[in-house]
Amino acid sequence: MATMAEIPYGAYWSTPFVRWQGDFAGLHAVQFAAHVARAELARRRIDPQVFDYGVLGLTVPQQHSFYGLPWLAGLIGAPRVGGPTVSQACATSVRCLLAATQEIAAGMASTALAIACDRTSNGPHIYYPAPSRPGGTGVAEDWVLENFACDPLGPHAMVQTAENCAARHGFNTAQQHEIVLLRQQQYQAATADDAAFLRRFMTLPFEVPTADLRRTAGTLTGDAGVVASTAEGLARLKPVIPGGTVTYGGQTHPADGNAAIIVTTSRRARELSVDRSISIRLLGFGLARAELAYMPEATVPAARRALEVAGLAMGEVDAVKIHNPFAVNDLVFAKETGRAAATINNYGSSLIWGHPQAPMGLRSVIELIEELAIRGGGTGLFTGCAAGDTAMAVVLRVTDGGQG
């Protein structure tokens, strides 16, 4: 298998994720991401001038986000860096990693910043002019809420895709709620010992800035707005769609936040790593699309494609992370791959800590890296579905030369 590019160990970060309309609701997503990036780069003593390429993932428009990555790069002190702004719903993070990896592999850049941010809170209300309509009246759209509620190709709500998969595979509400409780237990491992696992990549306590980014409005000790479910509480919930199986407890919540990963060459990775004995090699990517309105199924073929590119089989994977907007996602993946649900999503997942869309996958990949580092190395897989019944996946390998 060929190494496509490398991630320097520790050269990544994530903010806490905050349930929408919470502590990050008044922060401009791009400016906030740049504010965090400047601080995190300084903590790692990484000069922003090292970057010669960048990719910004953003799925919810913000004022002036037309200027995208070049604007963010200028804000962090890298005014000569260019690159695209990517929007691929919840597959945005992996697409950003792939774009950065391709630039490095092609020899067009040596060090790239893959950074993603979103604010689902206070999503834009967009007006589309229509001068040919009677009276010239246009059409308005609530970017966040209306797109959650309707895939125009169907049309159908995203929750319907989970219901379709539950019906096809025979999953009931109780099975979904068991997954929720399991994922909650796994997340508790990340918050144990004063959030020791989260502190491996997240600065805590986290200082929440004011909207002008000049002062501190408050602090967070970790993710905010996470609801602790109980078996009794979940059992009282009714399905969102009458006659269905998916409850509000069996799905994630919208959230705000940002995350970033540096992608570079093998030589530069050693220079930027906080531990040069640990290497992180990107081995393969995969893209897939499922049948219309069966979004959770797409994670499986995307994972298989990424493993094929990497020259690996599922049995050779040591750790797996899945983006799970619905508990159904995990049930489908376990059934189709034979991977036990209890071995997936150690230390937490988006089902529990939320769904800020663009940065969600980067945080998952970061957690995957840290899980493998704790193990002393190994091969990891992340796969996640996205709007339009698509999914993207990435395979990486962590090697710890300091172990044994």
Secondary structure, 3 states (H helix, E strand, C coil): CCCCEECCCCCEEECCCEECCCCCCCCCHHHHHHHHHHHHHHHCCCCHHHCCEEEEECCCCCCCHHHHHHHHHHHHCCCCCCCCEECCHHHHHHHHHHHHHHHHHCCCCCEEEEEEEEECCCCCEEEECCCCCHHHCCEEEEHHHHHHHCECCCCECHHHHHHHHHHHHCCCHHHHHHHHHHHHHHHHHHHHHHHCCHHHCCCCCEEEECCCCCCEEEEECCCECCCCCCHHHHHCCCECCCCCCCEHHHECCEEEEEEEEEEECHHHHHHHCCCCCEEEEEEEEEEEECCCCCHHHHHHHHHHHHHHHHCCCHHHCCEEEEECCEHHHHHHHHHHHCCCHHHECCCCCHHHHCECCCCHHHHHHHHHHHHHHHHCEEEEEEEEEECCCEEEEEEEEEEECCCC
